[in-house]
Structure formats: C-alpha cells, structure tokens
Amino acid sequence: MSPASSSQEDDIFSWVGIIMYLPTSDARQRKEITEEFFNYRSKTQTNLWDGYSAYEHWAKIEVPKDKDELAELQARLRKRFPVDAYNKARMELDPNKVLSNAKLEKLFPVTEVQHEK
C-alpha cells in the first residue's frame, strides 16, 4: 500500500513536498498561510495528481470534512490500492481495531459486505 509501489518494475517514483512554514505567532497571518497552503495543494491536485498518478504520503492526507470530497478521496484511493484486501486483513488481524485510528476508519471504511466475508 505504499504510494511508491508498482507492479511495473520500470516505474519511477519521487517525493514532492508542499511546505509552507508558519514562522509567525500572529493568528491572522498563520490562518492566511494555512489557507494559501490548501489553495496551492488544491491547484496541484486538480492540475497534476491524476496526470502523474500522484498520491499523498499517508501521514500527509487531510481527511475532508465535506462528504462528497471524502467520497472522491476514498474512490481515488480504492482505484490505486487494494482497499478490500487491506480491510479484510484489518478485520482478521485487528478485529478490535487496536491498531486503527480515526483517519484509517474514514479513508478505508469497512462496509457490511466486507465485514460478512
């Protein structure tokens, strides 16, 4: 499930970081920097990610609050990664979700059909 994995041995991977530092203690300025970060991230997502098969590092995924945006993200992850197999392994190896967290539950929700398998 690594974003830097492929069954194609000739595929090339690179990490690209979008970093905007928050060097100020001014709340207004920090808010503006944060908004600009998400604006820039949105532009790169819209214009680059699908064309270059780009995926965020797991630790950098921001879970959308909007239901439609969350559904789009889940579908995009499902398109790239074996989500059903991952969820099956999660249910078998960690049925009490000791190793899970809110982010995983949002990104990889276990459906009733998967739960019954």
N, C-alpha and C positions, 0 to 999 in steps of 0.2 A: 504494500500500500504506500510505498514511498513515491513522492512526486517525481523522483529521479529514477524511475524504473521503467523498463520496457521489455517486451519480448523480442524487439528488434535490436540485434547486437550493434548495429551501426548508428543508432540514435545517440544524439549528443545532448548533454544537459548542462545547464548553467544556472546559478543562483543570481537573481537580480533583486536588490533591496530597494524599497522605497522608504527612505528615512527622512523624517523632519524632526529636528531636535526642539525641545521645549526648554530653552535656556532662561526663561523668564519666570518670575513668580507672579507676574501680573495676570490675573484670572482672565481678563478680556483678551489679552494677547495670546495666552495659551489656547483659549477657545478658538480664536481665529486661525492659529497654526493647525490645530486639530481638524477644523473644518476644511482647510486647504489640503491637508493630507488625504482626507476622504474624497475630496473633489478630484485630486490628482489620481488617486487609486481607482476611482470610478472611470476616469478617462482611459487609463491604461487597460482596465478590464474590458471596457467597451471596444476599444480600438486594437488591442493586441492579443489578449489572452487566447481567444478561440483560434485566431490565425496562427499562433505559435504553440498551441497546446500547452499554454502556461497554467500552472496551478500553484496556489499559495502553499507555503510550508504550514503544516498543521498548527503550529504554535501561533501563526500569524492570522489565521482565519478569524474574522469578526462575524459572529453569528447575527444575521439580520433580524431586526425586530419585526419588520414587515413580513406577513405570512407569504405573500407572493414571491418576495425576494428570497425567503428561506426555501420555498419550494423549488425555485430556479437553481439555487445553490445545491440543494440535495440532488436534483436531477443531473446537474453538471458533474458532481462527484460520482454519482451512480454510472454515468457514461464512461468515466475514466477508471474507476476502481471496482473490484469485485465486492460490492457492498453486501449482497446477500450472503456470500461465503463468509465475509467478515462478521456479519451479525450472527450467523449460525455458530461460528467459533466463539463469539462473545457469550452466546446463550449456553453453550455446552461447557465452556471453561470458566465462566464467571456468572453463574445464574443469579447470584445475589448482587451483581453489579458493584462489587467492592472496588474493582479497578476502573470503573467508569466515572464520568463526570457530566455536568450539565451540557457542556459543549458536544461531547460524543453523542449524548442522547438526542440532541437537536439535529446534529449533522447526519447521524445514522440511526434514525428511529426504527425500532423493531416493530414490524406490522404483525397483526394477529395471525396472518397466514404463515409468516416466517416462524412465529412462536410455536405454531402447531406442528411444524415439520420435524 
